[in-house]
Amino acid sequence: MPVDVIRFDDFELDLGRYELRRGDRVVKLEKNPMELLILLVENQGRLVRREAIIQRLWGDNVFVDTRHGINIAVHKLRTALRDDPEHPRIMETVVGKGYRLVADVSPRPTQLDPSLNPAIPPAPSTDTQSKGPQAGEVGVGVKVGSRRGLDNVDPGDRRLAARSGS
């Protein structure tokens, strides 16, 4: 039987209803912070690299300021969870790498039904300067391109991916 409700700290994440609750109160979360939370829960205790977050939140065919977008999603999620980044009890920042859910989760992520919200599997990095995901990390390959006027922008900030077949 699929697991629909995951408990951590004072919260319940109901995957079937796509909602977060604290006690009997629904905590309002926008799509990106909710997807980030689900990704972190799926990978509880493991580093989730920024590239995996980009893939989960925006996919391949979107051009956005990913650094800012991730920072906004993290801020909104921390606010909803009442988590202090200086003394995290739920979500920990690994500077320059990504984030890790440090709260105990019940049921454990290995008990989740992968058909509900499959974790993003590690993939080889397309960045020649990066060693790719290390043991205990989640990452994906990211295609990076440039556009006129964006040549000096850090690829971690902006991403342009062409649609396959077009």
C-alpha positions in Angstrom: 0.0 0.0 0.0 1.5 3.4 -0.9 2.6 5.8 1.8 0.7 9.1 1.5 1.6 10.8 4.8 5.2 11.5 6.0 5.7 12.9 9.5 8.7 15.0 10.6 9.2 17.4 13.4 5.7 18.9 14.1 4.6 18.4 10.5 2.8 16.0 8.3 3.4 16.0 4.5 0.4 14.5 2.8 1.5 13.5 -0.7 -2.0 12.3 -1.8 -3.5 15.7 -0.9 -0.3 17.7 -1.8 -0.4 19.6 1.4 1.6 20.2 4.5 0.0 20.3 7.9 1.1 21.3 11.4 -1.2 19.8 13.8 -4.7 20.2 12.4 -3.7 23.4 10.5 -2.8 23.4 6.7 0.4 25.3 6.0 0.1 27.0 2.7 3.0 26.4 0.3 3.4 27.4 -3.3 4.4 24.7 -5.8 8.2 25.3 -5.8 8.7 25.2 -2.1 6.3 22.1 -1.9 8.3 20.3 -4.6 11.5 21.2 -2.9 10.2 19.7 0.4 9.1 16.5 -1.3 12.5 16.2 -3.0 14.2 16.7 0.4 11.9 14.2 2.1 12.6 11.6 -0.6 16.3 12.0 0.0 16.2 12.4 3.8 19.7 12.7 5.2 21.4 12.9 1.8 22.7 16.0 0.1 20.4 17.2 -2.7 22.5 19.2 -5.1 21.3 22.5 -6.6 21.3 20.9 -10.0 18.8 18.3 -8.8 16.6 21.0 -7.4 16.7 22.9 -10.7 15.7 19.7 -12.6 12.8 19.1 -10.2 11.5 22.6 -10.0 11.9 23.8 -13.6 13.0 20.8 -15.8 15.0 21.1 -19.0 13.0 23.5 -21.1 12.9 26.6 -18.9 15.1 29.7 -18.7 15.0 31.2 -15.3 17.4 32.8 -12.7 17.8 29.5 -10.9 20.0 30.7 -8.1 17.4 33.3 -7.1 14.5 30.9 -7.7 16.1 28.3 -5.4 16.9 30.9 -2.7 13.3 32.1 -2.8 11.9 28.5 -2.6 14.3 27.7 0.3 13.3 30.9 2.1 9.6 30.3 1.7 10.0 26.7 2.9 12.1 27.6 5.9 9.5 30.3 6.8 6.6 27.8 6.6 8.6 25.2 8.6 9.7 27.9 11.1 13.3 26.6 10.6 16.3 28.8 11.5 19.1 28.5 9.0 21.7 29.3 11.7 20.4 26.4 13.9 18.5 24.1 11.5 16.3 21.4 13.0 14.7 20.4 9.6 16.7 21.7 6.6 20.4 22.2 6.5 22.3 24.2 3.9 25.6 22.8 2.5 27.2 26.0 1.2 27.8 26.0 -2.5 26.4 22.5 -2.9 22.8 22.2 -1.9 20.5 21.2 1.0 19.8 18.2 3.2 16.8 17.3 5.3 18.1 16.6 8.8 14.8 15.9 10.6 13.8 12.4 11.3 11.2 11.2 8.9 8.5 8.6 9.5 8.0 6.5 7.5 11.6 6.4 6.3 12.1 7.6 2.6 12.9 4.0 1.5 9.3 3.2 2.4 7.8 5.7 0.0 6.1 4.4 -3.1 8.4 5.6 -5.9 5.5 5.8 -8.3 4.1 8.7 -6.3 7.1 11.0 -6.5 10.2 9.3 -7.9 13.5 10.7 -6.7 15.8 12.2 -9.4 18.5 9.7 -10.0 22.2 10.8 -10.1 23.4 11.4 -13.6 26.8 12.1 -15.0 27.7 15.8 -14.8 28.2 17.7 -18.1 30.4 20.2 -16.3 34.0 19.3 -16.9 35.2 21.2 -13.8 32.8 19.4 -11.5 33.4 15.9 -10.2 29.7 15.3 -10.1 27.6 14.0 -7.2 29.6 12.3 -4.5 28.3 9.3 -2.4 25.2 10.3 -0.5 24.4 13.2 -2.9 21.6 13.6 -5.5 22.5 15.3 -8.7 21.6 15.5 -12.4 23.3 16.6 -15.6 22.4 20.1 -16.6 22.7 21.5 -20.1 24.0 25.1 -20.0 24.0 27.5 -22.9 24.5 31.2 -23.4 22.6 33.9 -25.2 23.6 37.3 -26.4 23.9 39.6 -23.4 24.2 36.7 -21.0 27.7 35.5 -21.8 29.1 36.9 -18.6 26.4 35.3 -16.4 27.5 32.4 -14.2 25.9 29.2 -15.6 24.7 28.4 -12.0 22.6 31.6 -12.2 21.0 31.2 -15.6 20.2 28.2 -17.7 19.1 27.8 -21.3 18.1 24.4 -22.5 16.9 23.6 -26.0 13.9 21.5 -26.5 14.9 18.1 -27.9 13.8 17.6 -31.4 13.3 21.3 -32.2 
